[in-house]
């Protein structure tokens, strides 16, 4: 049934990219999203106080923005993604009275300075051509006492690419130009 639903989703939103590696999760209900993806947002919600403003940058199809808004009372969530089809999907399936979805670039989002109490971004950094500009943009939009909650995959703990788990640390160090131990 899930495969059938995914085929329908991708016919409606053909530009949404879903990789078998689990990169983009697309489902019209949170219960159909992979548990580890949902778990990151549940984890973050434990640290977010009520009546705050949250930026979910690279929000994908919006299930996480919805989850945060549903779990944290009176939180205002801004979900940002560069993919207009993902944002259209988010608006259709994960609309919430306290969530606003915006199409924008994570490197230089058109957002006000020092506006967000929290910035959330899961599994984003490793995809960006210029992670430094992304971090600089987070620093610009988050309040001085704000909290940035993010994750990036650890190939040793949760490998998605077989060739990466077979590389020894000594080989990795040699590839980086370090001398053999």
C-alpha positions in Angstrom: 0.0 0.0 0.0 2.8 2.4 0.9 4.5 1.9 -2.5 1.2 2.5 -4.2 0.8 5.8 -2.3 4.4 6.9 -3.1 3.7 6.3 -6.8 0.6 8.5 -6.7 2.5 11.2 -4.7 5.3 11.3 -7.3 2.9 11.5 -10.1 1.2 14.5 -8.5 4.5 16.1 -7.4 7.1 14.8 -9.9 9.9 17.1 -8.8 10.0 15.9 -5.2 13.2 13.9 -4.9 13.0 10.7 -2.9 16.2 8.7 -2.6 16.2 5.1 -1.5 18.8 6.1 1.0 16.0 7.7 3.1 17.0 11.3 2.4 13.5 12.7 1.7 10.5 11.3 3.4 7.2 11.8 1.7 3.9 10.7 3.2 0.7 12.5 3.8 0.6 11.3 7.4 3.4 11.5 10.0 2.7 7.9 11.0 4.0 6.9 7.6 7.3 8.8 7.9 10.4 6.7 9.0 10.6 6.7 12.8 14.2 8.0 12.9 13.2 11.1 10.9 10.2 11.7 13.2 12.3 11.0 16.2 14.6 13.9 15.5 11.7 16.3 15.7 10.4 14.7 18.9 13.8 15.0 20.4 14.0 18.7 19.5 10.5 19.4 20.8 11.8 18.4 24.3 14.1 21.4 24.3 11.7 24.0 22.8 9.8 26.3 25.2 6.2 27.5 24.7 5.5 30.9 23.0 8.7 30.9 20.9 9.5 31.3 17.3 11.1 28.3 15.5 12.8 28.1 12.1 12.8 24.7 10.5 15.3 25.2 7.7 15.3 22.6 4.9 12.0 21.4 6.2 11.3 19.2 3.2 7.6 18.3 3.0 6.8 19.9 6.3 5.9 17.0 8.7 8.5 18.2 11.2 7.3 21.8 11.3 3.8 20.4 11.9 5.0 18.1 14.6 6.8 20.9 16.4 3.8 23.2 16.2 1.5 20.4 17.5 3.8 19.5 20.5 4.9 23.0 21.7 2.1 25.2 22.8 1.8 28.6 21.1 5.0 28.1 19.1 5.2 29.8 15.8 7.1 27.7 13.2 8.5 28.8 9.9 9.3 25.9 7.6 11.7 26.8 4.8 12.8 24.7 1.8 14.3 25.5 -1.6 12.0 23.0 -3.4 8.7 24.6 -4.4 7.1 21.2 -4.9 8.0 20.2 -1.4 6.6 23.4 0.1 3.4 22.8 -2.0 3.1 19.3 -0.5 3.8 20.7 3.0 1.0 23.3 2.6 -1.4 20.6 1.4 -0.7 17.9 3.9 1.0 19.5 7.0 -0.7 22.9 7.3 -1.2 24.1 10.9 -2.4 27.4 12.2 1.0 28.1 13.8 3.1 27.1 10.8 4.1 29.2 7.8 5.9 27.5 4.9 8.3 29.6 2.7 10.3 28.8 -0.4 13.9 30.0 0.2 17.6 29.1 0.1 19.2 27.8 3.2 22.5 29.6 2.3 20.9 33.0 2.3 17.4 32.9 3.5 15.4 36.2 3.2 14.5 36.2 6.9 14.8 38.9 9.6 17.9 39.1 11.8 17.8 37.8 15.4 14.2 36.7 14.9 14.2 33.0 15.9 14.5 31.5 19.4 15.3 28.1 17.9 16.6 26.9 14.5 16.2 23.3 13.6 17.8 21.6 10.6 18.1 17.9 10.2 20.2 16.1 7.7 21.0 19.3 5.7 24.6 20.3 6.2 26.1 17.3 4.3 24.1 18.3 1.1 25.1 21.9 0.9 27.8 23.1 -1.5 28.8 25.9 1.0 28.1 24.8 4.6 29.9 27.9 6.0 27.4 30.3 4.4 24.6 28.1 5.8 26.0 28.4 9.4 26.5 32.1 8.9 22.9 32.5 7.9 21.8 30.6 11.0 24.0 32.9 13.1 22.3 35.9 11.5 18.7 34.8 12.0 18.9 33.2 15.5 18.6 35.3 18.7 21.8 35.7 20.7 20.4 33.3 23.4 18.8 31.0 20.8 19.4 27.3 20.3 20.4 25.6 17.0 19.4 22.0 17.0 20.7 20.0 14.0 21.9 16.6 13.0 24.1 15.2 10.3 24.4 11.5 9.4 27.1 9.3 10.9 28.0 6.7 8.4 29.6 4.5 11.1 26.4 4.4 13.1 23.7 4.4 10.4 25.3 3.7 7.1 23.4 4.2 3.9 26.3 3.9 1.5 28.1 0.5 1.6 31.3 1.8 0.3 31.6 4.3 3.1 31.4 1.7 5.9 34.2 -0.4 4.3 36.7 2.4 4.4 39.1 2.0 7.4 40.1 5.1 9.4 43.7 4.6 8.3 42.7 4.8 4.7 40.5 7.8 5.4 43.5 9.6 7.1 45.7 8.8 4.1 43.1 10.2 1.7 43.1 13.5 3.7 46.8 13.8 3.2 47.9 12.7 6.7 50.9 10.4 7.2 50.4 6.8 7.9 50.4 6.0 11.6 
